[in-house]
Amino acid sequence: MPLTSEQITKFFRVAPGKPVRLSEHHTGWAQTPELESLGRETVRERAVEMLQSERHELSERQNLLYADNRYSLLIIFQGMDASGKDGTIRHVMSGVNPQGCRVTSFKHPSAEELDHTFLWRYAKCLPERGSIGIFNRSWYEEVLIVRVHRAVLADQQLPPGKRGKAFWKQRFEDINAFEQHLVRNGTVVVKILLNISKAEQKQRLLERLKRPEKNWKFSASDVGERRYWDDYMEAYQDALEATSTEFAPWYIVPADQKWVARSIVASIVTDTISRLDLRYPELSQAQQAEFAAAREELLNEG
């Protein structure tokens, strides 16, 4: 029997306060003995069916989110280069109304952004009530790439001080406090790590080099960053351990097969919205009377 969205959400969620070892998280399709016994093709067929179903459900839930107008949804995607962030966003969100969904990708910060706190440029792009915001990379870059490449900190023009464990602990605390502030004010935060293996990343980078229509996606820096793979894994583990909370959980999603990642992400997002107390606004007596009068006028036209 296929797993429900609720079961999938629970299975891939990072429990708050628990140690995280990414090497213990399988990146492929056979996540359980039951799935392995079904075989790759059967699992793939079910994953594709589940994605279609979840996209339809997500479209309906988006309408309710907009009508309710008390909550917004922020979905954060993180992952190594070629982990499938763009494709996952495109496939999972293809059924939603683009007027109520905004995708923001964060590149190298501008001079203006560097003159503010590390959270400032992200706060400007948060979704308004009733809408969905998607961050392709996020403030977690400030404890990932900035941590792996310490020289980047020099550009942030911070006050003097040590940049050891205490510094990163403070950044985790700032992130947790910021996310809690968002949740308390109606922004639901879902954080997705697309967990790709180093071997699969290599194959995807080679494909970008081989296929002309994918050449534009390749950057020589992607290969250079592979030299820091272990450093990134350590940085990710520390970030996940420190910032997967009850109010803003992390989900480690296997990403070696794109169809697996997309179906799981769709289930997580749909389940998250379904657990909100969303409802269509109720009409007051005055509005009901106004609507009745309008109906009567329309019926009597001509």
Buried (B, 14 or more C-beta within 10 A) or exposed (E): EEBEBEEBBBBBBBEBEEEBEBEEBBBBBBBEEEBEEBEEEEBBEBBEEBBEBBBEBBBEBBBBBBEBBEBBBBBBBBBBBBBBBBBBBEBBBEBBEEEBBBBBEBEEBEEEBBEEEBBBBBEEBBBEBBBBBBBBBBBBBBBBBBBBEEEBBEEBEEEEEEEEEEBBEEBBEBBBEBBBEBBEEBBBBBBBBBBBBEEBBEEBBEEBEEEEEEEEBBEEEBEEBBEBEEBBBBBBBBBBBBBBBEEBBBBBBBBBBBBBBBBBBBBBBBBBBBEBEBEEEEEEEEEEEEEEEEEEEEEEEE
